[in-house]
């Protein structure tokens, strides 16, 4: 007899999240939804809001005020194609690698993947801008394909 999925799954909470962080990280400082961790010798913050069922992992990359227009464009393109579950984002004059997810349905596997992806996105900033080896889309519309929105891309009309 199969058990309902909800019986087999465990809702993520701050206590379980901290247990996993202690195993996966080089160091963990903090508690109750506000942790500063070191992951592969890189600093990250893990923040949760159990009341609103939210979680984010963030890693600072560089000062946002020093980024060129081309570099910002590359970040936005990467958000669509190569950053996958992680996004590049600006806040408090810093560029961050950011993973945001509802807290309770987060699985241990997703958390481990998120840590690795945030690390990779920060590490590859300025080169491949990628969170994994997977490329989702290519950033360019092949010449033999019709442009789905020529009014947004006058070069392709």
QUIBEL-V115347 format. One record per pair of residues at least 6 apart in sequence whose ideal C-beta (glycine too) atoms are under 7 Angstrom apart, sorted by the first residue. I is the first residue (numbers start at 1). GAP is how many residues later the second one is. If there is no record, write none. Layout:
BEGIN
I:GAP + I:GAP
END
This chain:
BEGIN
10:6 + 11:93 + 12:91 + 12:92 + 12:94 + 13:37 + 14:18 + 14:19 + 14:34 + 14:36 + 17:31 + 17:94 + 18:10 + 18:13 + 18:17 + 20:88 + 20:91 + 21:7 + 21:14 + 21:16 + 21:25 + 22:6 + 24:88 + 24:91 + 25:12 + 25:13 + 25:14 + 26:12 + 26:13 + 26:15 + 27:10 + 27:11 + 28:7 + 28:9 + 29:6 + 29:7 + 30:6 + 33:14 + 33:15 + 33:16 + 33:17 + 34:13 + 35:11 + 36:7 + 36:9 + 37:7 + 37:9 + 39:76 + 39:80 + 40:79 + 42:17 + 42:77 + 42:80 + 43:16 + 44:13 + 44:14 + 44:15 + 44:74 + 45:13 + 46:11 + 47:9 + 48:6 + 48:7 + 48:55 + 50:53 + 53:49 + 53:50 + 53:51 + 54:48 + 54:49 + 55:46 + 55:48 + 55:51 + 56:42 + 56:43 + 56:44 + 57:42 + 57:57 + 57:58 + 57:61 + 58:38 + 58:40 + 59:37 + 59:38 + 59:59 + 59:60 + 59:63 + 60:34 + 60:36 + 61:34 + 61:35 + 61:36 + 61:61 + 61:64 + 62:33 + 63:30 + 63:31 + 64:26 + 64:29 + 64:30 + 64:31 + 65:28 + 67:28 + 74:55 + 75:13 + 75:54 + 77:62 + 78:10 + 78:51 + 79:8 + 79:9 + 80:57 + 81:54 + 81:55 + 81:56 + 81:57 + 81:58 + 82:46 + 82:47 + 82:48 + 82:53 + 83:38 + 83:46 + 83:47 + 83:48 + 84:33 + 84:47 + 84:48 + 84:50 + 84:52 + 85:14 + 85:29 + 85:32 + 85:46 + 86:11 + 86:12 + 86:13 + 86:31 + 86:32 + 86:35 + 86:45 + 87:11 + 88:7 + 88:9 + 88:33 + 89:7 + 89:9 + 97:21 + 97:24 + 97:25 + 99:15 + 99:18 + 99:19 + 101:9 + 101:13 + 117:14 + 117:15 + 120:10 + 120:11 + 120:12 + 121:9 + 121:10 + 124:6 + 141:6 + 141:15 + 147:6 + 147:9 + 150:6 + 150:7
END
